Amino acid sequence: MAATPFRPANDLMVQYAMYHRDRRNIATHFLGIPMIVFAIGVLLARASVMGVSAAWIVWALATAWYLTRGNLVLGLATSLVNGVLIAAAHPLAAGSMASWLGWGLGIFVVGWILQFIGHYYEGRKPAFVDDLVGLLVGPMFVVGEWLFAAGWGRELLAEIERRAGPTHLRDLAAPLAR
């Protein structure tokens, strides 16, 4: 099947989960992905089109995508979390050029460092390396994990575990099984 950004949320979540089964990797994503979304908000908040910041334009486009993946609760929750991060990012864009770039780039880099630390534990490259849509799925996956922990989406979680396997702690001394 050709990779398309218009797959259903369930398929996107399963594909992303295949790269994220080690619990330490998932834990780093709980911090890293929100940091990256926030940093993108900081960096885009300074530019505007007709009085609307580029950060809100990108958020609106991403929200349209999340809401059309066939899982309304997951799409709304992801859009809400991303919206809170974008709103919180805007004040940092109002500072000096050095402050704006320092915060935006600094948080972005730290967020990605956390991602790569997690993928060390996973023993696999990040999902976006094989499919760029993974950059949009990441926030949806983290929000989904939060929702699963709160008791929502048991059927989706069961489908992910059936197709991608359960989460685990990979033995770093053992060779990877493929």
N, C-alpha and C positions, 0 to 999 in steps of 0.2 A: 504494500500500500504506500503510495506516495505521501510524503509528509506535507500536510496542509495545516495552516493555522486554524481551520474552521472545523476541527474535530470536536466531538462532544466532550464535555468536562470530564466524564468518567474515563474516557479513553486517554485524555491528556493527563489526568491524575495518575492512572496506571503506568503510563509511559514514564512519567517523571519519577514515580515511586521506584521503578526498576533501577534507577541511579541513586536511590536514597533509602536503603534498608538498614544501614548501620545507625543505631540510635544516637551515637555521638555526632554523626554527620547531620542528622535531623536537628539535633540540639544546636549546632552551630548555625543552622539555617534560621532558627527562631530569632537569632540576633542579627546575623549577616544580611538576610534579605530585607527586613525592615530598615536597616541602616542604609542599604543601597537605594531603596525606594525614597527614603527621606533625603539622601544626598542628591539624587536626581531631581527631586523637588527643589532643593536649595539651588542647584545649578541652573535649572530652567525658570525659576521664579523671577529672575531679573529681566528676562526678555518678555515682551508682550506683543500681542496682535490685537489691535483695536481695543486696547485697554484691558485685555484678559491675558494673564500670564501664560507663558508657554507650558508651565507646569500644570495648570488647570486644563489646558487644551489636551495635553497628553493624557492626563487623568480621565478626561471625558471620553477620549478615543478608547483607552483601555477599558473603561467601564462599559462602553457599548459592546466591546468584545466579550468581557466576562458575562454580561447579561444575556448574550446570545449563544452561550455554550450548552444550554439545556439544563442547568441546575441553578434555579433562581436564588435559592438560599445561599449557596456558595458564591454565586456572582455578586449578590448584594453585600454579603459580609466582606468579601475581598475588596469591593469598591469602597465600602465604608472605611475599612482599615486604611486603605491607600489614601483615601480622602483626608483622614485625620493626619496621616504622615505629611501629606502635601500642605495642608493648612499649617501644621507646625513648622514646616520648612520655610515658609515665606518670610518670617521676621529675620532670619539669618541672611536673606538676600538683600535686605535693606541696609546692611552695614557697608563698610568700606570695601573696595575691590579686593584688598588683601584678606580681609575677614571673610568675605563671601567665598572666595576661592579656597581659602584655608579650610573653612568648615565643610564646604561642598566636596572638595577633592579628598580631604582628610578622612571624612566619614565614608566616602565611597571606597577608598583604598582599604580602610580597616574592615569594612563589610566584605570586600572580596577576599581579603586575607583569611577571615573567618570561614568563608566558603571553601577555600582551598585547603584549609586545615581539616575541615569536615570531610572533604573528598580524599584526603590522605587516609583517614580512618575507613572510609568506604572502600578504598582500593580501586576506585573508578573515576574517570574524568567527569566533569559536570555535564548535565544533560544538554545544555545549550550547545555544546561542542558538536553534537550530532544533529540537533534540531533547534534553530534559533528561537522557535516559539517557546522553548523552555524558559526564556527570560521573562515571559509573561506568566507562564505556569508557576514559576517559583513562588510568587506571592499567594497565588491561589492554593498551592500545596501547603504552605505554612498556615494559612487561615483554616484550611481543611483539617490540618492536624490539631489546631486549637479547638475546632468544633468537635472533632472526634473525641478529644479529651473531655469535652463538656457533655458528651453523650449523644450528640447529633450525628446523623449519617452512618448509622451502623451498617446499612446495606452497602453503601459505597466503600466503607472501610473493609468489609468482608470481600467485596469484589477486588479491591486493591491487593489484599493479602492472598486471595486465591490466584490472581494472575501474576503478581510480582513477588509473592512470598511474604512471610512475617518479618517484622523488624528483628534485629539481633545486634550483638556486639561481635564484630569480626575479630578473630584471633590474628593479630598483626604479625605473629611469628609464622603462621601457616601460609603456604602459597595460595594464591587465589584460584578458586575452582570456577571454571567457565563452562 
